[in-house]
Amino acid sequence: MKSVFRIILRSLLLVLGLFAIFFFWASSPTMDEAEYAKIITHEYTSTTDNDSIYSIVTYNIGYLSGMTNNRAIAKPKELFDSNLKKVLTEVKKVNPDIIALQEVDYNAARSYEVNQEEKIAELGYNYVARGINWDEHYVPFPYWPPSMHFGKIVSGQSILSKYELQDYERIVLERVADNPFYRDALYLDRLVQVVKVILEGKEVVVINLHLEAFDKTTRVRQFEYVLNLFNKYKNKYPTILLGDFNSKARDSEAIIRKMFAMDGVGNAAFFVENPENTFDTKNPVERIDYIFYTEDSIEYIDGTVLKEFGQASDHLPIEMKFKLK
């Protein structure tokens, strides 16, 4: 009887040991943390003839998984190829000067190791500020079945520009405090990217964010930090704050309403009485993506929710056209 007990105990210890080794490997980074924030320059053919009217777009591309994002649904390579083709076609038509992306994969098994940032940059964006926020050897999500696991992920946020970028900073926001250790170890960082774009010899501050989606308390604290950051820049520079706020325009208690109430801050392609929705793309029911700007230094020309991008992502992009005052 004792020998049977020893065999069972050793087997359990072996299983636990193997699990601990797997967990340590899965949650370990695939690259040097020094690579998480960098400005990349290219030499693609690029045109910037815009008569001093500039265009900026924010787009959570959902790693080009369309409406399958975070769902335990088979995602064949053809899905990603088709969605990438759609995005490239529409970006060419819109031809923005600056694009702020969220949920972009650089080297991830879930999107077949395609560098999505680079594919979009090839359209003529020679200045790129990259911010990696998820670097894991193996992410076991969605949890079941295992064949649906994300696997290796290197993903994050990128600002692509036809104009020079300077003074780039990648800021990691507060994490969800009560996440269990195993979830926290495999969870992404929520980021703010801050960079200066040189337009007409002026420094224009662009702040690209992706706030916490699943924990409201954390999202509120992240937003308060970002609001302080925005206030730090807005009186000194033309400043644009944009991205996926995960805060619903129609929720009377949503933290985003602080932005709506700010004097001297505009909100592109937005009407308080009936805000146009950006999520989800199959049947848009919420507005959670925004472009805010400083009215004293930026002249708003036009703004649009770009429905033509369809279901390449579960979000629709927003475009703002503007001039500098």
C-alpha atoms as a printed R data frame, in Angstrom:
    type eleno elety resid chain resno       x      y       z
1   ATOM     1    CA   MET     A     1   0.000  0.000   0.000
2   ATOM     2    CA   LYS     A     2   2.837  2.368   0.897
3   ATOM     3    CA   SER     A     3   4.530  1.708  -2.436
4   ATOM     4    CA   VAL     A     4   1.323  2.559  -4.318
5   ATOM     5    CA   PHE     A     5   1.027  5.780  -2.326
6   ATOM     6    CA   ARG     A     6   4.651  6.675  -3.159
7   ATOM     7    CA   ILE     A     7   4.036  6.066  -6.852
8   ATOM     8    CA   ILE     A     8   0.949  8.292  -6.790
9   ATOM     9    CA   LEU     A     9   2.787 11.020  -4.855
10  ATOM    10    CA   ARG     A    10   5.776 10.920  -7.205
11  ATOM    11    CA   SER     A    11   3.469 11.048 -10.197
12  ATOM    12    CA   LEU     A    12   1.688 14.089  -8.789
13  ATOM    13    CA   LEU     A    13   4.995 15.809  -8.016
14  ATOM    14    CA   LEU     A    14   6.199 15.038 -11.542
15  ATOM    15    CA   VAL     A    15   3.041 16.499 -13.065
16  ATOM    16    CA   LEU     A    16   3.295 19.605 -10.879
17  ATOM    17    CA   GLY     A    17   6.957 19.992 -11.743
18  ATOM    18    CA   LEU     A    18   6.282 19.692 -15.458
19  ATOM    19    CA   PHE     A    19   3.437 22.188 -15.166
20  ATOM    20    CA   ALA     A    20   5.682 24.649 -13.296
21  ATOM    21    CA   ILE     A    21   8.362 24.314 -15.991
22  ATOM    22    CA   PHE     A    22   5.762 24.851 -18.726
23  ATOM    23    CA   PHE     A    23   4.247 27.853 -16.931
24  ATOM    24    CA   PHE     A    24   7.662 29.455 -16.430
25  ATOM    25    CA   TRP     A    25   8.539 28.934 -20.093
26  ATOM    26    CA   ALA     A    26   5.126 30.049 -21.416
27  ATOM    27    CA   SER     A    27   5.129 33.301 -19.424
28  ATOM    28    CA   SER     A    28   8.744 34.181 -20.185
29  ATOM    29    CA   PRO     A    29   9.528 36.811 -22.859
30  ATOM    30    CA   THR     A    30  10.752 35.900 -26.324
31  ATOM    31    CA   MET     A    31  12.877 39.026 -26.748
32  ATOM    32    CA   ASP     A    32  14.946 41.633 -24.923
33  ATOM    33    CA   GLU     A    33  12.809 44.200 -23.088
34  ATOM    34    CA   ALA     A    34  15.001 46.933 -24.594
35  ATOM    35    CA   GLU     A    35  13.233 46.184 -27.895
36  ATOM    36    CA   TYR     A    36   9.789 46.959 -26.502
37  ATOM    37    CA   ALA     A    37   9.979 50.683 -27.366
38  ATOM    38    CA   LYS     A    38  11.669 51.856 -30.531
39  ATOM    39    CA   ILE     A    39  11.382 54.212 -33.474
40  ATOM    40    CA   ILE     A    40  11.865 52.433 -36.772
41  ATOM    41    CA   THR     A    41  12.652 54.203 -40.044
42  ATOM    42    CA   HIS     A    42  12.039 52.861 -43.536
43  ATOM    43    CA   GLU     A    43  12.761 54.059 -47.054
44  ATOM    44    CA   TYR     A    44   9.478 53.314 -48.788
45  ATOM    45    CA   THR     A    45   8.117 55.502 -51.552
46  ATOM    46    CA   SER     A    46   5.954 58.123 -49.831
47  ATOM    47    CA   THR     A    47   3.945 61.192 -50.864
48  ATOM    48    CA   THR     A    48   2.821 64.038 -48.570
49  ATOM    49    CA   ASP     A    49   1.149 66.553 -50.888
50  ATOM    50    CA   ASN     A    50  -1.809 67.555 -48.719
51  ATOM    51    CA   ASP     A    51  -2.007 71.392 -48.893
52  ATOM    52    CA   SER     A    52  -1.453 71.682 -45.118
53  ATOM    53    CA   ILE     A    53  -4.539 69.578 -44.346
54  ATOM    54    CA   TYR     A    54  -3.443 66.492 -42.446
55  ATOM    55    CA   SER     A    55  -5.229 63.244 -41.718
56  ATOM    56    CA   ILE     A    56  -4.874 60.978 -38.700
57  ATOM    57    CA   VAL     A    57  -6.558 57.619 -38.094
58  ATOM    58    CA   THR     A    58  -7.001 55.490 -34.981
59  ATOM    59    CA   TYR     A    59  -7.687 51.803 -35.545
60  ATOM    60    CA   ASN     A    60  -7.800 48.800 -33.250
61  ATOM    61    CA   ILE     A    61  -7.084 46.174 -35.899
62  ATOM    62    CA   GLY     A    62  -7.763 43.255 -33.541
63  ATOM    63    CA   TYR     A    63  -4.725 41.472 -35.054
64  ATOM    64    CA   LEU     A    64  -6.807 41.258 -38.261
65  ATOM    65    CA   SER     A    65  -8.920 38.441 -36.835
66  ATOM    66    CA   GLY     A    66 -12.213 40.152 -37.636
67  ATOM    67    CA   MET     A    67 -15.177 39.016 -35.555
68  ATOM    68    CA   THR     A    68 -13.303 35.873 -34.426
69  ATOM    69    CA   ASN     A    69 -11.219 37.987 -31.984
70  ATOM    70    CA   ASN     A    70 -10.858 36.185 -28.600
71  ATOM    71    CA   ARG     A    71 -13.320 33.514 -29.665
72  ATOM    72    CA   ALA     A    72 -12.591 29.783 -29.730
73  ATOM    73    CA   ILE     A    73 -13.175 29.670 -33.476
74  ATOM    74    CA   ALA     A    74 -10.822 28.301 -36.127
75  ATOM    75    CA   LYS     A    75  -8.872 31.125 -37.767
76  ATOM    76    CA   PRO     A    76  -7.391 29.950 -41.075
77  ATOM    77    CA   LYS     A    77  -4.603 31.922 -42.704
78  ATOM    78    CA   GLU     A    78  -7.001 32.860 -45.487
79  ATOM    79    CA   LEU     A    79  -8.992 34.916 -42.973
80  ATOM    80    CA   PHE     A    80  -5.940 37.010 -42.059
81  ATOM    81    CA   ASP     A    81  -4.799 37.330 -45.679
82  ATOM    82    CA   SER     A    82  -8.244 38.548 -46.706
83  ATOM    83    CA   ASN     A    83  -8.499 41.026 -43.827
84  ATOM    84    CA   LEU     A    84  -4.995 42.358 -44.454
85  ATOM    85    CA   LYS     A    85  -5.821 42.851 -48.132
86  ATOM    86    CA   LYS     A    86  -8.992 44.733 -47.148
87  ATOM    87    CA   VAL     A    87  -7.125 47.002 -44.703
88  ATOM    88    CA   LEU     A    88  -4.347 47.765 -47.193
89  ATOM    89    CA   THR     A    89  -6.908 48.599 -49.893
90  ATOM    90    CA   GLU     A    90  -8.845 50.959 -47.608
91  ATOM    91    CA   VAL     A    91  -5.740 52.621 -46.144
92  ATOM    92    CA   LYS     A    92  -4.595 53.394 -49.684
93  ATOM    93    CA   LYS     A    93  -7.944 55.070 -50.376
94  ATOM    94    CA   VAL     A    94  -7.963 57.126 -47.167
95  ATOM    95    CA   ASN     A    95  -4.222 57.820 -47.397
96  ATOM    96    CA   PRO     A    96  -3.820 59.223 -43.864
97  ATOM    97    CA   ASP     A    97  -0.613 60.958 -42.825
98  ATOM    98    CA   ILE     A    98  -0.571 59.267 -39.411
99  ATOM    99    CA   ILE     A    99  -2.089 55.977 -38.247
100 ATOM   100    CA   ALA     A   100  -2.339 54.921 -34.603
101 ATOM   101    CA   LEU     A   101  -2.860 51.173 -34.284
102 ATOM   102    CA   GLN     A   102  -3.856 49.010 -31.360
103 ATOM   103    CA   GLU     A   103  -3.742 45.194 -31.144
104 ATOM   104    CA   VAL     A   104  -1.212 44.821 -33.946
105 ATOM   105    CA   ASP     A   105   0.783 41.583 -34.175
106 ATOM   106    CA   TYR     A   106   4.477 41.665 -35.010
107 ATOM   107    CA   ASN     A   107   5.316 37.992 -34.616
108 ATOM   108    CA   ALA     A   108   2.485 35.857 -33.303
109 ATOM   109    CA   ALA     A   109   1.408 32.294 -33.929
110 ATOM   110    CA   ARG     A   110  -2.255 33.328 -33.816
111 ATOM   111    CA   SER     A   111  -1.770 35.481 -36.947
112 ATOM   112    CA   TYR     A   112   0.722 33.209 -38.724
113 ATOM   113    CA   GLU     A   113   3.866 35.228 -37.813
114 ATOM   114    CA   VAL     A   114   2.991 38.093 -40.190
115 ATOM   115    CA   ASN     A   115   4.361 41.505 -39.155
116 ATOM   116    CA   GLN     A   116   1.127 43.449 -39.614
117 ATOM   117    CA   GLU     A   117   2.713 46.801 -38.769
118 ATOM   118    CA   GLU     A   118   5.333 46.351 -41.476
119 ATOM   119    CA   LYS     A   119   2.768 45.395 -44.118
120 ATOM   120    CA   ILE     A   120   0.842 48.628 -43.477
121 ATOM   121    CA   ALA     A   121   4.034 50.716 -43.262
122 ATOM   122    CA   GLU     A   122   4.963 49.540 -46.750
123 ATOM   123    CA   LEU     A   123   2.221 51.840 -48.059
124 ATOM   124    CA   GLY     A   124   4.574 54.772 -47.438
125 ATOM   125    CA   TYR     A   125   4.966 55.204 -43.685
126 ATOM   126    CA   ASN     A   126   8.677 55.692 -43.142
127 ATOM   127    CA   TYR     A   127   8.498 56.578 -39.452
128 ATOM   128    CA   VAL     A   128   7.134 54.051 -36.975
129 ATOM   129    CA   ALA     A   129   6.929 54.157 -33.169
130 ATOM   130    CA   ARG     A   130   6.473 50.604 -31.935
131 ATOM   131    CA   GLY     A   131   5.315 49.673 -28.433
132 ATOM   132    CA   ILE     A   132   5.227 45.991 -27.551
133 ATOM   133    CA   ASN     A   133   2.762 45.147 -24.803
134 ATOM   134    CA   TRP     A   134   2.456 41.367 -25.044
135 ATOM   135    CA   ASP     A   135   5.510 39.132 -25.309
136 ATOM   136    CA   GLU     A   136   4.971 35.513 -24.260
137 ATOM   137    CA   HIS     A   137   6.243 32.157 -25.455
138 ATOM   138    CA   TYR     A   138   2.789 30.625 -25.127
139 ATOM   139    CA   VAL     A   139  -0.638 32.030 -24.212
140 ATOM   140    CA   PRO     A   140  -3.188 29.260 -23.478
141 ATOM   141    CA   PHE     A   141  -6.206 31.342 -24.503
142 ATOM   142    CA   PRO     A   142  -8.998 30.760 -25.481
143 ATOM   143    CA   TYR     A   143  -8.836 28.093 -22.801
144 ATOM   144    CA   TRP     A   144 -10.626 25.310 -24.649
145 ATOM   145    CA   PRO     A   145  -9.995 23.513 -26.878
146 ATOM   146    CA   PRO     A   146  -6.164 23.669 -26.762
147 ATOM   147    CA   SER     A   147  -6.067 23.761 -30.560
148 ATOM   148    CA   MET     A   148  -7.474 27.313 -30.298
149 ATOM   149    CA   HIS     A   149  -4.695 28.617 -28.022
150 ATOM   150    CA   PHE     A   150  -2.958 31.816 -29.165
151 ATOM   151    CA   GLY     A   151   0.471 30.286 -28.590
152 ATOM   152    CA   LYS     A   152   3.453 32.602 -29.038
153 ATOM   153    CA   ILE     A   153   2.583 36.291 -29.040
154 ATOM   154    CA   VAL     A   154   4.567 39.431 -29.787
155 ATOM   155    CA   SER     A   155   1.968 42.162 -30.126
156 ATOM   156    CA   GLY     A   156   1.300 45.798 -29.219
157 ATOM   157    CA   GLN     A   157   0.600 49.306 -30.496
158 ATOM   158    CA   SER     A   158   2.177 51.287 -33.321
159 ATOM   159    CA   ILE     A   159   2.108 54.853 -34.587
160 ATOM   160    CA   LEU     A   160   2.899 55.038 -38.315
161 ATOM   161    CA   SER     A   161   3.711 58.397 -39.877
162 ATOM   162    CA   LYS     A   162   4.759 59.958 -43.155
163 ATOM   163    CA   TYR     A   163   6.416 62.680 -41.103
164 ATOM   164    CA   GLU     A   164   9.343 62.476 -38.735
165 ATOM   165    CA   LEU     A   165   8.751 61.171 -35.225
166 ATOM   166    CA   GLN     A   166  10.737 62.330 -32.198
167 ATOM   167    CA   ASP     A   167  10.916 61.960 -28.405
168 ATOM   168    CA   TYR     A   168   9.067 58.667 -28.264
169 ATOM   169    CA   GLU     A   169   7.989 57.239 -24.908
170 ATOM   170    CA   ARG     A   170   6.266 53.933 -24.126
171 ATOM   171    CA   ILE     A   171   4.406 54.069 -20.805
172 ATOM   172    CA   VAL     A   172   3.050 50.958 -19.088
173 ATOM   173    CA   LEU     A   173  -0.214 51.619 -17.269
174 ATOM   174    CA   GLU     A   174  -1.394 50.169 -13.973
175 ATOM   175    CA   ARG     A   175  -2.232 46.463 -14.027
176 ATOM   176    CA   VAL     A   176  -5.387 44.796 -12.693
177 ATOM   177    CA   ALA     A   177  -4.605 44.458  -8.987
178 ATOM   178    CA   ASP     A   178  -6.664 41.371  -8.188
179 ATOM   179    CA   ASN     A   179  -5.791 39.230 -11.193
180 ATOM   180    CA   PRO     A   180  -4.707 35.766 -10.007
181 ATOM   181    CA   PHE     A   181  -0.949 35.279 -10.449
182 ATOM   182    CA   TYR     A   182  -1.297 32.823 -13.343
183 ATOM   183    CA   ARG     A   183  -3.517 35.214 -15.318
184 ATOM   184    CA   ASP     A   184  -1.374 38.235 -14.505
185 ATOM   185    CA   ALA     A   185   1.797 36.477 -15.643
186 ATOM   186    CA   LEU     A   186   0.277 35.841 -19.071
187 ATOM   187    CA   TYR     A   187  -1.715 39.099 -19.402
188 ATOM   188    CA   LEU     A   188  -0.771 41.957 -21.681
189 ATOM   189    CA   ASP     A   189   0.475 45.363 -20.522
190 ATOM   190    CA   ARG     A   190  -1.847 48.287 -21.191
191 ATOM   191    CA   LEU     A   191   0.130 51.055 -22.864
192 ATOM   192    CA   VAL     A   192   0.227 54.736 -23.646
193 ATOM   193    CA   GLN     A   193   2.505 55.785 -26.487
194 ATOM   194    CA   VAL     A   194   3.606 59.420 -26.587
195 ATOM   195    CA   VAL     A   195   5.469 60.788 -29.581
196 ATOM   196    CA   LYS     A   196   6.029 64.122 -31.319
197 ATOM   197    CA   VAL     A   197   5.252 64.386 -35.026
198 ATOM   198    CA   ILE     A   198   7.003 67.187 -36.876
199 ATOM   199    CA   LEU     A   199   4.479 69.082 -39.041
200 ATOM   200    CA   GLU     A   200   5.367 72.439 -40.616
201 ATOM   201    CA   GLY     A   201   8.322 72.659 -38.261
202 ATOM   202    CA   LYS     A   202   6.025 72.317 -35.241
203 ATOM   203    CA   GLU     A   203   5.989 69.516 -32.679
204 ATOM   204    CA   VAL     A   204   2.561 67.883 -32.527
205 ATOM   205    CA   VAL     A   205   2.088 65.472 -29.631
206 ATOM   206    CA   VAL     A   206   0.240 62.236 -30.434
207 ATOM   207    CA   ILE     A   207  -0.877 60.021 -27.531
208 ATOM   208    CA   ASN     A   208  -2.022 56.526 -28.516
209 ATOM   209    CA   LEU     A   209  -3.640 54.344 -25.864
210 ATOM   210    CA   HIS     A   210  -5.461 51.086 -25.253
211 ATOM   211    CA   LEU     A   211  -7.144 51.033 -21.850
212 ATOM   212    CA   GLU     A   212  -8.147 48.012 -19.763
213 ATOM   213    CA   ALA     A   213 -11.163 46.211 -21.214
214 ATOM   214    CA   PHE     A   214 -12.341 43.875 -18.449
215 ATOM   215    CA   ASP     A   215 -11.866 45.674 -15.113
216 ATOM   216    CA   LYS     A   216 -13.601 49.040 -14.735
217 ATOM   217    CA   THR     A   217 -11.763 50.088 -11.556
218 ATOM   218    CA   THR     A   218  -8.405 49.646 -13.244
219 ATOM   219    CA   ARG     A   219  -9.626 51.383 -16.408
220 ATOM   220    CA   VAL     A   220 -10.703 54.425 -14.384
221 ATOM   221    CA   ARG     A   221  -7.290 54.724 -12.734
222 ATOM   222    CA   GLN     A   222  -5.538 54.264 -16.070
223 ATOM   223    CA   PHE     A   223  -7.699 56.990 -17.564
224 ATOM   224    CA   GLU     A   224  -6.910 59.413 -14.734
225 ATOM   225    CA   TYR     A   225  -3.202 58.894 -15.411
226 ATOM   226    CA   VAL     A   226  -3.718 59.509 -19.129
227 ATOM   227    CA   LEU     A   227  -5.800 62.613 -18.440
228 ATOM   228    CA   ASN     A   228  -2.956 64.063 -16.373
229 ATOM   229    CA   LEU     A   229  -0.573 63.215 -19.208
230 ATOM   230    CA   PHE     A   230  -2.828 64.944 -21.738
231 ATOM   231    CA   ASN     A   231  -3.073 68.029 -19.527
232 ATOM   232    CA   LYS     A   232   0.709 68.110 -19.267
233 ATOM   233    CA   TYR     A   233   1.052 68.575 -23.023
234 ATOM   234    CA   LYS     A   234  -2.127 70.314 -24.211
235 ATOM   235    CA   ASN     A   235  -1.237 73.876 -23.208
236 ATOM   236    CA   LYS     A   236   2.225 73.720 -24.732
237 ATOM   237    CA   TYR     A   237   1.760 71.672 -27.922
238 ATOM   238    CA   PRO     A   238  -0.949 70.851 -30.435
239 ATOM   239    CA   THR     A   239  -2.020 67.559 -28.868
240 ATOM   240    CA   ILE     A   240  -4.036 64.603 -30.138
241 ATOM   241    CA   LEU     A   241  -5.226 61.880 -27.764
242 ATOM   242    CA   LEU     A   242  -6.650 58.842 -29.504
243 ATOM   243    CA   GLY     A   243  -7.139 55.097 -29.344
244 ATOM   244    CA   ASP     A   244  -9.313 52.400 -27.831
245 ATOM   245    CA   PHE     A   245 -10.594 53.737 -24.494
246 ATOM   246    CA   ASN     A   246 -12.907 50.756 -23.805
247 ATOM   247    CA   SER     A   247 -15.298 53.336 -22.308
248 ATOM   248    CA   LYS     A   248 -18.837 53.568 -23.657
249 ATOM   249    CA   ALA     A   249 -20.093 56.920 -24.916
250 ATOM   250    CA   ARG     A   250 -23.686 56.142 -23.965
251 ATOM   251    CA   ASP     A   251 -22.895 55.098 -20.387
252 ATOM   252    CA   SER     A   252 -23.751 58.069 -18.175
253 ATOM   253    CA   GLU     A   253 -21.217 56.886 -15.584
254 ATOM   254    CA   ALA     A   254 -18.390 56.086 -18.023
255 ATOM   255    CA   ILE     A   255 -15.049 57.744 -17.324
256 ATOM   256    CA   ILE     A   256 -14.854 58.954 -20.933
257 ATOM   257    CA   ARG     A   257 -17.474 61.606 -20.120
258 ATOM   258    CA   LYS     A   258 -14.742 63.605 -18.405
259 ATOM   259    CA   MET     A   259 -13.229 64.144 -21.849
260 ATOM   260    CA   PHE     A   260 -16.579 65.185 -23.310
261 ATOM   261    CA   ALA     A   261 -16.913 67.881 -20.637
262 ATOM   262    CA   MET     A   262 -13.448 69.403 -21.039
263 ATOM   263    CA   ASP     A   263 -13.305 72.973 -22.334
264 ATOM   264    CA   GLY     A   264 -11.139 73.484 -25.399
265 ATOM   265    CA   VAL     A   265 -11.030 69.802 -26.305
266 ATOM   266    CA   GLY     A   266 -12.649 68.603 -29.522
267 ATOM   267    CA   ASN     A   267 -13.888 65.111 -30.327
268 ATOM   268    CA   ALA     A   268 -13.614 63.993 -33.953
269 ATOM   269    CA   ALA     A   269 -16.554 62.381 -35.781
270 ATOM   270    CA   PHE     A   270 -18.640 62.571 -32.627
271 ATOM   271    CA   PHE     A   271 -22.078 63.857 -31.732
272 ATOM   272    CA   VAL     A   272 -23.102 63.638 -28.070
273 ATOM   273    CA   GLU     A   273 -26.786 63.202 -28.924
274 ATOM   274    CA   ASN     A   274 -26.140 60.233 -31.223
275 ATOM   275    CA   PRO     A   275 -22.508 59.056 -31.234
276 ATOM   276    CA   GLU     A   276 -21.589 56.915 -34.212
277 ATOM   277    CA   ASN     A   277 -20.542 53.438 -33.108
278 ATOM   278    CA   THR     A   278 -17.177 51.771 -33.667
279 ATOM   279    CA   PHE     A   279 -17.674 48.371 -31.952
280 ATOM   280    CA   ASP     A   280 -18.378 45.668 -32.912
281 ATOM   281    CA   THR     A   281 -18.266 45.698 -36.673
282 ATOM   282    CA   LYS     A   282 -20.822 42.959 -37.295
283 ATOM   283    CA   ASN     A   283 -23.489 45.048 -35.598
284 ATOM   284    CA   PRO     A   284 -21.967 48.251 -34.164
285 ATOM   285    CA   VAL     A   285 -23.623 48.984 -30.825
286 ATOM   286    CA   GLU     A   286 -21.001 50.986 -28.893
287 ATOM   287    CA   ARG     A   287 -18.633 53.925 -29.308
288 ATOM   288    CA   ILE     A   288 -15.391 53.148 -27.469
289 ATOM   289    CA   ASP     A   289 -12.774 54.554 -29.880
290 ATOM   290    CA   TYR     A   290 -12.063 58.297 -29.989
291 ATOM   291    CA   ILE     A   291  -9.853 61.083 -31.334
292 ATOM   292    CA   PHE     A   292  -9.578 64.126 -29.043
293 ATOM   293    CA   TYR     A   293  -7.662 67.285 -29.950
294 ATOM   294    CA   THR     A   294  -6.748 70.720 -28.579
295 ATOM   295    CA   GLU     A   295  -9.034 73.297 -30.186
296 ATOM   296    CA   ASP     A   296  -6.770 76.291 -29.566
297 ATOM   297    CA   SER     A   297  -3.954 74.840 -31.691
298 ATOM   298    CA   ILE     A   298  -5.708 72.433 -34.075
299 ATOM   299    CA   GLU     A   299  -8.403 73.410 -36.574
300 ATOM   300    CA   TYR     A   300 -10.861 70.576 -37.111
301 ATOM   301    CA   ILE     A   301 -11.715 70.098 -40.788
302 ATOM   302    CA   ASP     A   302 -13.651 66.836 -40.862
303 ATOM   303    CA   GLY     A   303 -14.062 63.480 -39.145
304 ATOM   304    CA   THR     A   304 -15.424 60.104 -40.194
305 ATOM   305    CA   VAL     A   305 -16.033 56.622 -38.851
306 ATOM   306    CA   LEU     A   306 -14.595 54.528 -41.679
307 ATOM   307    CA   LYS     A   307 -17.274 51.894 -42.232
308 ATOM   308    CA   GLU     A   308 -15.643 50.766 -45.471
309 ATOM   309    CA   PHE     A   309 -13.084 48.762 -43.483
310 ATOM   310    CA   GLY     A   310 -15.888 46.328 -42.692
311 ATOM   311    CA   GLN     A   311 -15.157 43.310 -40.527
312 ATOM   312    CA   ALA     A   312 -11.380 43.174 -40.984
313 ATOM   313    CA   SER     A   313 -11.360 43.907 -37.231
314 ATOM   314    CA   ASP     A   314 -14.033 43.953 -34.541
315 ATOM   315    CA   HIS     A   315 -13.478 47.754 -34.398
316 ATOM   316    CA   LEU     A   316 -14.049 50.429 -37.020
317 ATOM   317    CA   PRO     A   317 -11.358 53.077 -37.504
318 ATOM   318    CA   ILE     A   318 -11.891 56.826 -37.111
319 ATOM   319    CA   GLU     A   319 -10.290 59.491 -39.291
320 ATOM   320    CA   MET     A   320  -9.758 63.166 -38.461
321 ATOM   321    CA   LYS     A   321  -8.693 65.810 -40.978
322 ATOM   322    CA   PHE     A   322  -7.133 68.921 -39.458
323 ATOM   323    CA   LYS     A   323  -4.921 71.972 -39.905
324 ATOM   324    CA   LEU     A   324  -2.511 73.546 -37.488
325 ATOM   325    CA   LYS     A   325  -3.386 77.020 -36.231
